[in-house]
Amino acid sequence: MSEEFTFLGMTIPKLATYEGSFLVGWGILAYFLQSADPPSFTAMIPAFMGTPLLLLGILAQKNEANLHHYMHASMVVALLMVLGGARVITGFDTMSGLAIGSHIILILTGVCFMTGGIMSFRHARKSREG
């Protein structure tokens, strides 16, 4: 079994970095795209969720000795992203299109990262056993 696991063509720390960067960018963009005057600070929630994911991905790439700790913490962040994004189910009729989009993006990126992370954890366990 190969030592390095990849998901969607990249390592999990790199996936965390890319997804975190995307969420930070989306949160900043959503803040400026909203029509409210003054803009609501809550539009940047994807950026607040993406920042820890981005930082944990960078730390995991720099400090491979603690890779498993960083990746476990990033899985918790991804789970919080999915749970926070799930609010769209109950508040769909009262949300703006931008808010719905942000919630769906949180769910999709969180599920994508958790899928890759779980597969990576299974791969690591099988590599240790084999």
C-alpha positions as CSV (number, residue, x, y, z in Angstrom):
1,M,0.0,0.0,0.0
2,S,1.3,3.4,-0.9
3,E,2.6,5.7,1.9
4,E,1.0,8.9,0.8
5,F,-2.8,9.1,0.4
6,T,-4.3,11.5,-2.1
7,F,-8.0,12.5,-2.5
8,L,-9.0,14.4,-5.7
9,G,-5.4,14.4,-6.7
10,M,-4.0,16.1,-3.6
11,T,-2.9,15.3,-0.1
12,I,-5.4,16.0,2.7
13,P,-3.3,18.9,4.2
14,K,-3.2,20.5,0.7
15,L,-7.0,19.9,0.4
16,A,-7.5,21.7,3.7
17,T,-5.4,24.6,2.5
18,Y,-7.3,24.9,-0.7
19,E,-10.7,24.6,0.8
20,G,-9.8,27.0,3.6
21,S,-8.5,29.5,1.1
22,F,-11.7,29.1,-1.0
23,L,-13.9,29.7,2.1
24,V,-12.0,32.7,3.2
25,G,-12.2,34.2,-0.3
26,W,-15.9,33.4,-0.5
27,G,-16.7,34.9,2.9
28,I,-15.0,38.2,1.9
29,L,-16.7,38.2,-1.4
30,A,-20.1,37.5,0.2
31,Y,-19.6,40.4,2.6
32,F,-19.2,42.8,-0.3
33,L,-21.8,41.3,-2.6
34,Q,-24.7,41.6,-0.1
35,S,-27.3,44.2,-0.7
36,A,-27.7,45.3,3.0
37,D,-26.6,48.7,4.0
38,P,-24.5,48.5,6.1
39,P,-23.3,45.0,5.2
40,S,-23.9,42.3,7.7
41,F,-20.8,40.9,9.3
42,T,-22.4,37.4,9.4
43,A,-21.8,37.1,5.6
44,M,-18.2,36.4,6.5
45,I,-19.0,33.2,8.4
46,P,-17.5,31.0,5.7
47,A,-14.3,33.0,6.1
48,F,-14.4,32.4,9.9
49,M,-14.8,28.7,9.2
50,G,-12.2,28.6,6.5
51,T,-9.5,30.3,8.4
52,P,-8.9,27.5,10.9
53,L,-9.0,25.0,8.1
54,L,-6.5,27.0,6.1
55,L,-4.2,27.4,9.1
56,L,-4.4,23.7,10.1
57,G,-3.6,22.7,6.5
58,I,-0.5,24.9,6.4
59,L,0.6,23.7,9.8
60,A,0.2,20.0,8.7
61,Q,2.3,20.6,5.7
62,K,5.1,22.4,7.7
63,N,5.1,20.1,10.7
64,E,4.6,16.5,9.6
65,A,5.5,15.1,13.0
66,N,2.1,16.4,14.3
67,L,0.2,15.8,11.1
68,H,-2.4,13.5,12.7
69,H,-3.2,16.1,15.4
70,Y,-3.7,18.8,12.8
71,M,-5.9,16.6,10.6
72,H,-8.0,15.5,13.5
73,A,-8.6,19.1,14.5
74,S,-9.4,20.0,10.9
75,M,-12.0,17.2,10.8
76,V,-13.7,18.8,13.8
77,V,-13.8,22.1,11.9
78,A,-15.2,20.4,8.8
79,L,-17.9,18.8,11.0
80,L,-18.8,22.2,12.4
81,M,-19.0,23.6,8.8
82,V,-21.5,20.9,7.9
83,L,-23.6,21.4,11.1
84,G,-23.6,25.2,10.7
85,G,-24.5,24.9,7.0
86,A,-27.4,22.6,7.8
87,R,-29.2,25.6,9.2
88,V,-30.3,26.2,5.6
89,I,-32.8,23.3,6.0
90,T,-34.8,25.0,8.6
91,G,-34.4,28.7,7.5
92,F,-34.6,28.2,3.8
93,D,-37.7,30.5,3.3
94,T,-36.3,33.4,5.3
95,M,-32.8,33.5,3.8
96,S,-31.4,35.5,0.9
97,G,-30.0,33.8,-2.1
98,L,-26.5,34.7,-1.0
99,A,-27.0,33.2,2.5
100,I,-28.4,30.0,1.0
101,G,-25.4,29.8,-1.3
102,S,-23.0,30.3,1.6
103,H,-24.7,27.6,3.6
104,I,-24.6,25.1,0.7
105,I,-20.9,25.9,0.1
106,L,-20.2,25.2,3.8
107,I,-22.0,21.9,3.6
108,L,-20.3,20.8,0.3
109,T,-16.8,21.8,1.3
110,G,-17.2,20.2,4.8
111,V,-18.6,16.9,3.4
112,C,-15.8,16.8,0.8
113,F,-13.1,17.4,3.4
114,M,-14.6,14.9,5.8
115,T,-14.9,12.2,3.1
116,G,-11.2,12.7,2.2
117,G,-10.2,12.8,5.8
118,I,-12.0,9.6,6.7
119,M,-10.6,7.8,3.7
120,S,-7.1,9.1,4.7
121,F,-7.6,7.9,8.3
122,R,-8.6,4.4,7.0
123,H,-5.6,4.4,4.7
124,A,-3.2,5.2,7.5
125,R,-4.7,2.5,9.7
126,K,-4.4,-0.1,7.0
127,S,-0.8,1.0,6.3
128,R,0.1,0.6,9.9
129,E,-1.5,-2.9,10.1
130,G,-0.1,-4.0,6.8
